[in-house]
Amino acid sequence: MTPFEMFSASIGNFGFPLVLSIYLLIRFEKRIETLTSAIYELMQAVDKDK
Protein backbone atom coordinates (compact mmCIF):
# COMPACT_ATOMS: atom_id res chain seq x y z
CA MET A 1 0.00 0.00 0.00
CA THR A 2 1.48 3.34 -1.05
CA PRO A 3 1.54 6.35 1.28
CA PHE A 4 -1.14 8.07 -0.80
CA GLU A 5 -3.43 5.04 -0.51
CA MET A 6 -2.85 4.91 3.25
CA PHE A 7 -3.57 8.65 3.51
CA SER A 8 -6.81 8.44 1.54
CA ALA A 9 -7.92 5.36 3.50
CA SER A 10 -7.26 7.22 6.76
CA ILE A 11 -9.38 10.14 5.58
CA GLY A 12 -12.23 7.74 4.87
CA ASN A 13 -11.90 6.01 8.22
CA PHE A 14 -11.12 8.89 10.60
CA GLY A 15 -12.30 12.01 8.89
CA PHE A 16 -10.53 14.89 7.28
CA PRO A 17 -10.03 17.11 10.36
CA LEU A 18 -8.28 14.40 12.37
CA VAL A 19 -5.99 13.37 9.51
CA LEU A 20 -5.17 17.02 8.74
CA SER A 21 -4.34 17.71 12.40
CA ILE A 22 -2.00 14.73 12.60
CA TYR A 23 -0.33 15.69 9.33
CA LEU A 24 0.26 19.26 10.50
CA LEU A 25 1.61 18.14 13.87
CA ILE A 26 4.10 15.84 12.18
CA ARG A 27 5.06 18.46 9.62
CA PHE A 28 5.53 21.30 12.10
CA GLU A 29 7.22 19.26 14.83
CA LYS A 30 10.69 20.39 13.78
CA ARG A 31 9.61 24.03 13.65
CA ILE A 32 8.10 23.77 17.12
CA GLU A 33 11.36 22.31 18.44
CA THR A 34 13.29 25.17 16.83
CA LEU A 35 10.97 27.75 18.37
CA THR A 36 11.29 26.09 21.79
CA SER A 37 15.07 26.26 21.51
CA ALA A 38 14.95 29.92 20.49
CA ILE A 39 12.70 30.78 23.44
CA TYR A 40 15.07 28.98 25.81
CA GLU A 41 18.06 30.92 24.41
CA LEU A 42 16.11 34.17 24.75
CA MET A 43 15.32 33.37 28.38
CA GLN A 44 19.01 32.76 29.06
CA ALA A 45 19.96 36.06 27.42
CA VAL A 46 17.39 37.96 29.47
CA ASP A 47 18.54 36.29 32.70
CA LYS A 48 22.16 37.08 31.86
CA ASP A 49 21.34 40.80 31.50
CA LYS A 50 19.75 41.05 34.96
N, C-alpha and C positions, 0 to 999 in steps of 0.2 A: 504494500500500500504506500503510495507516494505521500509526501507531506501535504500536498494540496488536497488529496482525497481524504486524508485524516482531518484536515482543517474543515473541509465542507461537511464531513460526517459529524464533527463536533458541533458545528453550527446547528445542524438538524436535531441533534440530541439534546444540547444544553441551551440553545438560544444564542442569538447574536450578541446581546449585551455581555453575557458572561464570557464568551470566547474573546470578544474585543477587549474586555478588561484584563484578562489573563495575557493576551498578546501584548498589550501596552505595558503591563508590569514587567514582563520579560524583556521587552525592548528598551525600556527606560531604566532598568536596574543599574546599568553601568553609570548612567548620568546621575542617578540618585546617589550612588556611592561617591562620585566625584564631588557633588554638591555637599555631601556630608563631610568629606575631607576638607573642602574649602572653608566650611563653617568652623570646623575644629581649628584650622590654622588661623582664622580670623579671631577666634576666641583667645588663642595663645598670644597673638599680637596685641590685642586689647589688654590682656592681663599683664603683659610685659611692660606696657606704657604706664601702668598705674604706679 
